């Protein structure tokens, strides 16, 4: 696990791009009822997710471009996908539609303080199939996915601790 603290300028970036992402979802061509629901915390989720992406970029010494708003960007940071949860004991989720060749990085915490936990390849999870213990098919509105525990993640190469 690697701790990364964002600067005030990095927080501004996360807030601006997170808000832009939310507005794009609300009014974009792929907008749906759930995305337009103003009673949930999608604004917070989008801003915190941007903060997590910036934390990974900062750790890897890569420039964070903030994503594309037309769905054309393939990765969140460099050649990696970033998944965020505010819970220190949270899981990383992998969906059946996720690219199996991508590396997925779990980041926990609340801006400006993030913890980069580790990573896993999409194919490692998807090859387990739908009967594995990590497979979750929720009864709520959530999309079925694998919820991978932190103990199954590989430390990032930059993590020497």
N, C-alpha and C positions, 0 to 999 in steps of 0.2 A: 504494500500500500504506500502510495506517495501523496503527500499533502501539497496542495497548490493553492495559494491565495491570490485572488485577482486584485488588480489595482482599481482605483476609481475610474480611470479611463476605460479599462476593460469591462467594468460593470456598465458604463454608459453604452458601450458597443453591444453588450448582451441585451440590454433593455431596448435599444432601438431596433435591432434585428429581430428580437423576440416579438416585439409589438408588430413589426412588419409581417412576420410569419403568421401571426394570429389574424391580422386584418386580411391577408391574402386568403387564408382558409375561410374566413367569414364571407368574403365576397367573390372568391375565385370561381372558376368554372367547375371545380370539383367540390364546391361547398355542399354540405348536407345538413340535415336537421341537427345532428349531434354537434357539429362544428359551430353552428350558430347559437347553440344553447349558452346563454349568458349567465346561467346560474352556477356553472362549474368554475374550476380554477384554471382554465386553459391559458389565460394570460400569464399566470405564474409559471405554469409548466413550460411554456415556450421560452420565457425569459431565462429560467433556471437551466433549461436544456442548452440554450446558447452559451450560458456561463460555463457549463460543463465542457462544451466543445472548445471554448477558449482556453480552459484549464489544460485540456489535452494538447492543444496546439502549443501552449506555453511550455509544457513539459518536453514536447518533442522538438521544440525550437522550429516550428513550422508556422507559416503565415496562415491565419484563419480568414477565409474569404466570406464567411457568414452565410454560405449556402446560396442556392439559386431559388428563385421564387416561381420558376416555371417547371420545376421537377427535372431539370436537365443535369444537375450536379449528381455525380455518382457517389461521392464520399462526403463525410462530415469534415474530417481533418486528414490531410495527406491522403493515404489510401486506407483509411480506417473509418468505421462507424462508431458513434458514441451513443451510449444509452445512459440515462440519468435517473436516479431516484434520490429523494431527499433523505431516505432512511439509511442510516449507517449499516443496517443489517439486511438491506434490500437485495433483490435478485436482479439478474440481467435477463431480459426477455428476448426470445428469438421467435419470429413468426415464420410460418410455412412459406410465405411470399418473399422472405429475406434472401438475398443472394448468398448461396452457400460458400462462395469463394471469398467473401469479405471477412475481415477480422472485426469483432465487436468488443468495444471497451466499456467496462462498467465504471461510472463515476457516481459517487455518493456525496451528500452534503447539501448545504444551502449557501448560496452566494453571500459573501465572496470566498468562503472557505469550502474547498472541495477535496475529496480523497479519490485518487485514481486507484481502483482496486485490482484490476487485472483484465485479461481478455480471453476470448475464445473464438475459434473459427466457426462460421455458420454451419459448415458441413459436418463438423464434429457433433453438433447438437442435432441437426436434421437427420443424420444417419441413424440416430437412436430410434426413430419412428414414433408413432403416436401412442404406443403402449408403455413408454418409459415413464418412470415416476415423476419426471420433470414436466411432462405434458399436462397442461391445465386447460380444461374446457369449461370456462365459467358459464354460469347460468345467467349472469347479468349481461349487460350490453358489450362487455369486453370481447375482444377478438381472441379466439383460442391461440395459445402459444406455449412454448417451452419456457419455464421459469427456472433458470440455472442458478444454483447457489454459489456464493462467493468462493467456497472451498474448491470448486471445480475449475476455477479460472487460473490461467497462467499469469505469473508476474510479468510485467512489461520488462523488456531488456534493460531499460533505464533504471529499473527498480533494483538497487543493489542491497536493499535492506532485508 
